[in-house]
Amino acid sequence: MSAIKELAKQMQKLEAQLITCMKCGMCQSVCPLFKQTHKEADVARGKIALLESLMKEMFDNPHGVNKRLNKCLLCGSCEANCPSGVNSLEIFIRARTIITKYLKLSFIKKQILRNVLARPYIFNKLINIGTKFQKYILVDKHPNTQTASLKLLSPLLNNRRIVPFANLPFEKSIDKLITNTNTTGPRVAFFTGCLIDKIYPRVGIATVKTLLHHNLRVFIPKNQGCCGIPALAAGDMDTFLSLVKYNLKIFDPGNVEYIVTSCATCTATLKKLWTSMTQSQNQNLRSQIMAFAEKVYDINEFLTNIVGLKKQKNQSIKSKKNVTYHDPCHLAKSLGIKKEPRQIINAAIEYNLKEMTDADLCCGMGGSFNLYHYDISLKIGNIKKKNIQDTSCHTVATSCPACMMQISDMLSQEKSNIYVKHPIELYAQGIE
């Protein structure tokens, strides 16, 4: 009975947020999912209408409610364009935690989230094993996008192209990178993020080299935990809180002046979701979370607005390469960071920025959405792919490793020669 009472209490809090929605339908015009399905149930207004009767619906058809709630990219397009200021992302995530509390996690999700993701040591061990064996199942590698197909399984996966695990995770490069111990600049902690550590260590290396180039003291805790967004997206509040507490302990934010990350999703999670989704926690934990979040910066924002960009090495470039930029949803829509990545690209001496059409249009990744709704993810991604190709660019840059994976998949399916990079990689080329 106490569990039901707690659910009812959470629903009442949710209902207080729902009343701000005026049902104007503005979200229809910006929702990438609605543009593909044309279903009212898939747009923010439809989900909010469902949630307004959540108490009844959850007991009548809990699995149906869960299915509709999870059919969402969590891109934040609706929230960024809502004239009423509805915090739709927080609402949908909070609703997922309520329904998951009632339905419980599936056995597989529970094992993945609580026994793997929540335990960095085990997570790292399993990824290391996967890295050793992936060479036996990956074929048809594409050099520019660094993607490959899964042998025999490709037709079952809609010919999906994946970016393999890096042979050496970023964490294994830390000791070689941190050699500048005499600098007196501010102490900066680098929150790596799972995808940069396991799949795109080159982004982490470029980030650290850039921070050191700007005379900053860089601190990189080993065995970092996930930011927690996969757990939140699955409605698993317990794993999310476990990861929050774990990272607070190993980062010790009181001993650093800034916490920088090169992953848009990590930045938005650490800065916004850590604070908004822990309001019911005890004051001591809340104080630690708030202190941590206040120090979090996206690498683009940090370099342009806090540190200041440095002049790059003198080098005559006969012909600059054209690069276009994709705005990650979690950076542009959730945090309003749009001009800073472009300033980073413009400061890169070897590149010339060429804007694409609808640069801030969602690429269709959406984390676990890509796993469960790849057909829709592919349709949304193909729009982004065309916009990129129409620029005839040499490289497409984006500040989110998940977006990099999605765009790489889309481009490599057509065997495109376009490179996929992070802005910090382009900038770092000019300081090496």
C-alpha positions in Angstrom: 0.0 0.0 0.0 2.9 2.4 0.8 4.2 1.9 -2.7 0.8 2.9 -4.2 0.7 5.9 -2.0 4.1 7.0 -3.2 3.1 6.6 -6.8 0.0 8.7 -6.2 2.2 11.4 -4.6 4.5 11.4 -7.6 1.5 11.6 -9.9 0.1 14.7 -8.1 3.5 16.4 -8.6 3.3 15.5 -12.3 -0.2 16.9 -12.7 0.9 20.2 -11.3 3.3 20.5 -14.3 0.8 19.4 -16.9 -1.7 22.2 -16.3 0.6 24.7 -18.1 0.0 23.0 -21.5 -2.6 25.0 -23.5 -3.1 22.3 -26.2 -2.1 24.9 -28.8 -0.4 22.3 -31.0 2.8 24.2 -31.6 4.7 21.0 -30.8 3.3 19.4 -33.9 5.2 21.7 -36.2 8.6 20.9 -34.6 8.3 17.3 -33.5 10.5 15.1 -35.8 8.6 12.0 -34.8 5.2 13.5 -35.6 6.5 14.6 -39.1 7.0 10.9 -39.8 4.0 9.3 -38.2 1.4 12.1 -38.2 0.0 10.5 -35.1 -1.3 12.8 -32.3 -0.3 10.2 -29.7 3.4 10.7 -30.8 3.5 14.5 -30.3 4.0 16.2 -26.9 0.4 17.4 -26.7 -0.9 13.8 -27.2 1.4 12.5 -24.5 0.4 15.2 -22.1 -3.3 14.4 -22.7 -2.5 10.8 -21.8 -0.6 11.8 -18.7 -3.5 14.0 -17.5 -5.5 10.8 -16.9 -2.4 8.8 -15.9 -3.9 7.5 -12.6 -6.7 5.8 -14.4 -4.8 4.8 -17.6 -1.9 3.3 -15.7 -4.1 0.8 -13.9 -6.3 0.1 -16.9 -3.5 -0.3 -19.5 -0.1 0.2 -18.0 1.8 -1.4 -20.8 0.0 0.7 -23.4 0.9 3.9 -21.4 4.5 2.8 -21.2 4.7 2.1 -24.9 3.4 5.5 -25.8 5.7 7.3 -23.3 8.8 5.5 -24.7 8.0 6.4 -28.3 9.8 9.7 -28.0 13.3 10.9 -29.0 13.6 13.2 -25.9 15.1 15.7 -28.3 13.4 18.7 -26.6 12.1 20.3 -29.8 8.7 20.7 -28.2 10.0 22.2 -25.0 12.3 24.7 -26.9 9.4 26.0 -29.0 6.6 25.8 -26.4 4.9 29.3 -26.0 3.7 28.2 -22.5 7.1 27.1 -21.3 6.0 23.5 -20.6 9.0 21.5 -19.3 8.0 18.5 -21.5 11.4 16.7 -21.2 11.2 16.6 -17.4 7.5 15.7 -17.5 8.1 12.7 -19.9 11.1 11.4 -18.0 9.3 11.8 -14.6 6.3 9.9 -16.1 8.6 7.1 -17.2 10.0 6.8 -13.7 6.4 6.6 -12.3 5.3 3.9 -14.8 8.5 1.9 -14.3 8.0 2.0 -10.6 4.6 0.4 -11.1 5.5 -2.1 -13.9 9.0 -2.8 -12.7 12.0 -3.1 -15.1 12.1 -6.1 -17.4 14.7 -8.7 -16.5 17.0 -7.8 -19.3 16.9 -4.0 -18.6 17.4 -4.7 -14.9 20.5 -6.7 -15.6 21.9 -4.1 -18.0 21.2 -1.1 -15.9 21.7 -2.2 -12.4 24.3 -4.9 -12.8 26.3 -3.4 -15.6 25.8 0.3 -16.1 25.6 1.1 -12.4 28.9 -0.7 -11.8 31.7 1.0 -13.8 34.2 -1.7 -13.1 32.0 -4.5 -14.5 30.9 -2.2 -17.4 34.5 -1.6 -18.4 35.4 -5.3 -18.2 32.5 -6.3 -20.5 33.4 -3.6 -23.0 37.0 -4.8 -23.0 35.8 -8.3 -23.8 33.5 -7.0 -26.5 36.4 -5.1 -28.0 38.6 -8.2 -28.3 35.9 -10.3 -30.0 34.3 -7.6 -32.3 36.8 -8.2 -35.0 35.2 -11.7 -35.7 31.8 -10.3 -36.4 32.5 -6.9 -38.1 32.8 -6.7 -41.9 32.7 -4.1 -44.7 34.6 -1.4 -42.8 34.2 2.2 -44.1 37.2 4.4 -43.3 35.8 7.9 -43.4 32.9 7.3 -41.1 34.7 4.5 -39.2 31.6 2.2 -39.4 31.2 -1.5 -40.1 28.5 -4.0 -40.6 27.7 -7.0 -38.4 28.5 -10.2 -40.3 25.3 -12.3 -41.1 23.2 -10.1 -38.8 23.1 -7.1 -41.0 19.8 -8.0 -42.8 18.2 -8.5 -39.5 19.3 -5.1 -38.4 18.0 -3.2 -41.4 21.6 -3.0 -42.7 22.5 -0.8 -39.8 26.1 0.4 -39.8 27.8 0.7 -36.4 30.8 2.4 -35.0 32.9 -0.3 -33.3 34.5 0.0 -29.9 37.9 1.7 -30.0 40.9 -0.7 -29.6 42.1 1.4 -26.7 39.6 3.3 -24.5 40.3 6.9 -23.7 41.0 6.1 -20.1 44.1 4.1 -21.1 45.5 7.3 -22.6 45.2 9.5 -19.5 48.6 9.0 -18.0 50.4 9.8 -21.3 48.3 12.9 -21.9 48.6 14.5 -18.5 52.3 15.5 -18.5 52.0 19.2 -18.0 52.1 19.5 -14.2 53.8 22.9 -13.9 50.9 25.0 -15.1 49.2 27.4 -12.6 45.9 27.8 -14.5 42.5 26.8 -13.1 41.9 23.2 -12.2 39.5 21.6 -14.7 37.9 18.1 -14.4 37.1 16.3 -17.6 33.9 14.2 -17.5 34.6 11.8 -20.3 31.2 10.1 -21.0 30.7 6.5 -22.1 30.8 7.0 -25.8 33.9 9.2 -25.9 35.7 6.7 -23.6 34.7 3.5 -25.5 34.1 4.6 -29.1 35.5 8.1 -29.7 38.7 8.3 -27.6 40.1 10.6 -30.2 37.6 13.3 -29.1 38.7 12.9 -25.5 42.4 13.2 -26.6 41.7 16.3 -28.6 39.8 17.8 -25.7 42.6 17.2 -23.2 45.3 18.5 -25.6 43.3 21.6 -26.1 42.8 22.2 -22.3 46.5 21.7 -21.7 47.3 24.1 -24.6 45.3 26.7 -22.8 47.4 26.2 -19.6 44.8 24.5 -17.6 45.4 21.9 -14.9 43.5 18.9 -16.1 42.1 16.3 -13.7 40.5 13.1 -15.1 39.2 10.6 -12.5 39.6 7.0 -13.6 36.7 4.5 -13.6 34.2 7.3 -14.2 30.5 6.3 -14.2 27.9 7.0 -16.8 26.0 10.4 -16.5 22.8 8.4 -16.0 20.7 9.3 -19.0 20.2 5.7 -20.2 18.8 4.9 -16.7 16.5 7.9 -16.6 15.3 7.3 -20.2 14.4 3.8 -19.0 12.6 5.2 -15.9 15.1 3.6 -13.6 15.5 6.2 -10.9 17.4 3.9 -8.6 20.3 3.4 -11.0 20.3 7.1 -11.9 20.7 8.1 -8.3 23.4 5.4 -7.8 25.4 6.9 -10.7 24.9 10.4 -9.4 26.3 9.5 -6.0 29.2 7.5 -7.5 30.3 10.4 -9.8 30.0 13.0 -7.0 32.4 10.9 -4.9 35.1 10.3 -7.5 35.0 13.9 -8.9 35.0 15.7 -5.6 33.7 18.9 -7.2 35.0 21.0 -4.2 38.5 20.5 -5.5 38.0 21.7 -9.1 36.9 25.0 -10.5 35.3 23.7 -13.6 33.9 20.4 -14.9 34.1 20.1 -18.7 32.6 17.5 -21.0 32.6 17.1 -24.8 29.3 15.2 -25.0 26.2 17.3 -25.5 24.0 14.7 -23.8 26.3 14.4 -20.8 26.4 18.2 -20.5 22.6 18.5 -20.5 22.2 15.6 -18.1 24.7 16.8 -15.6 23.6 20.4 -15.7 19.8 20.1 -15.9 18.6 16.6 -15.2 20.8 16.0 -12.2 19.2 19.0 -10.6 15.6 18.7 -11.8 15.3 15.0 -11.1 16.7 15.0 -7.6 14.5 17.6 -5.9 13.1 15.1 -3.4 16.6 14.0 -2.2 18.0 15.1 1.2 19.5 18.5 1.5 23.1 17.3 1.8 22.9 15.4 -1.5 21.0 18.3 -3.2 23.8 20.7 -2.1 26.4 18.5 -3.6 24.5 18.1 -6.9 23.9 21.8 -7.2 27.5 22.6 -6.6 28.5 20.0 -9.2 26.0 21.2 -11.8 27.1 24.9 -11.5 30.6 23.9 -12.6 29.6 21.9 -15.6 30.4 23.4 -19.1 30.3 22.1 -22.6 33.8 22.2 -24.1 32.7 24.7 -26.8 31.1 27.0 -24.3 34.0 26.7 -21.9 36.7 27.6 -24.5 34.8 30.5 -26.1 33.1 32.1 -23.1 35.3 31.2 -20.1 38.9 30.6 -21.3 39.0 32.4 -24.6 40.3 30.9 -27.8 44.0 31.0 -28.5 45.6 31.9 -31.8 46.5 28.7 -33.6 49.9 27.9 -35.1 51.1 30.0 -38.1 50.6 27.9 -41.1 49.6 28.9 -44.6 46.7 26.8 -45.8 46.3 26.9 -49.6 42.8 25.5 -49.7 40.6 25.2 -46.6 38.2 22.2 -46.4 34.5 22.9 -46.1 32.9 21.7 -42.9 29.2 21.9 -42.0 27.8 21.7 -38.5 24.9 19.7 -37.0 23.4 21.1 -33.8 22.8 18.4 -31.3 19.4 18.7 -29.7 20.7 18.4 -26.1 23.2 21.3 -26.8 21.1 23.7 -28.9 17.6 23.0 -27.7 18.2 22.1 -24.0 21.1 24.5 -23.3 20.9 27.1 -26.0 24.5 26.6 -27.1 24.6 27.2 -30.8 27.1 30.0 -31.7 30.0 28.6 -29.6 30.7 25.4 -31.6 30.7 27.5 -34.8 33.2 29.8 -33.2 35.4 26.8 -32.5 35.1 25.7 -36.1 35.9 29.2 -37.4 39.0 29.2 -35.2 40.2 26.0 -36.8 42.7 27.1 -39.4 42.2 24.2 -41.8 38.4 24.5 -42.2 35.8 26.8 -43.6 32.3 26.6 -42.1 29.4 26.1 -44.5 26.0 26.0 -43.0 23.5 23.3 -43.9 19.7 23.6 -44.2 18.0 23.1 -40.8 21.2 22.5 -38.9 19.3 22.1 -35.7 16.9 19.5 -37.0 17.1 16.3 -34.9 19.3 13.6 -36.5 16.9 10.8 -35.3 19.3 9.1 -32.8 17.4 9.6 -29.5 19.5 7.0 -27.6 17.5 3.9 -27.0 14.8 5.2 -29.5 17.3 4.2 -32.2 17.3 0.6 -30.9 13.5 0.2 -30.6 12.3 2.3 -33.5 15.1 2.2 -36.1 12.7 2.4 -39.0 11.6 5.9 -37.9 15.1 6.8 -36.8 16.3 6.0 -40.3 13.7 8.2 -41.9 14.5 11.2 -39.7 18.2 10.5 -40.2 17.9 10.5 -44.0 16.6 14.0 -43.9 19.7 15.1 -42.0 21.9 13.1 -44.4 20.5 14.9 -47.4 21.0 18.3 -45.8 24.6 17.4 -45.1 25.3 16.0 -48.6 23.7 19.1 -50.2 26.6 21.2 -48.8 29.2 19.2 -50.7 31.3 19.4 -47.6 34.5 17.5 -46.8 33.5 17.0 -43.1 30.4 17.3 -40.9 31.0 18.2 -37.3 28.8 17.8 -34.3 29.3 18.1 -30.6 27.5 14.9 -29.6 29.1 11.4 -30.0 25.6 9.8 -30.3 24.8 12.2 -33.2 28.2 11.3 -34.6 27.2 7.6 -34.6 23.8 8.2 -36.2 25.2 10.5 -38.9 28.0 8.0 -39.6 25.4 5.3 -40.0 23.4 7.3 -42.5 26.3 8.5 -44.6 28.1 5.1 -44.7 25.0 3.3 -46.0 25.6 5.3 -49.2 29.3 4.9 -48.9 29.7 8.6 -48.6 33.3 10.1 -48.4 32.2 12.7 -45.9 34.1 12.6 -42.6 32.3 12.9 -39.3 34.2 14.8 -36.6 33.7 16.8 -33.3 34.5 20.5 -33.5 37.2 20.1 -30.8 39.0 17.7 -33.2 39.1 20.3 -35.9 40.4 23.0 -33.4 43.0 20.7 -31.9 44.5 20.0 -35.4 45.7 23.6 -35.4 47.6 23.4 -32.1 49.4 20.1 -32.6 
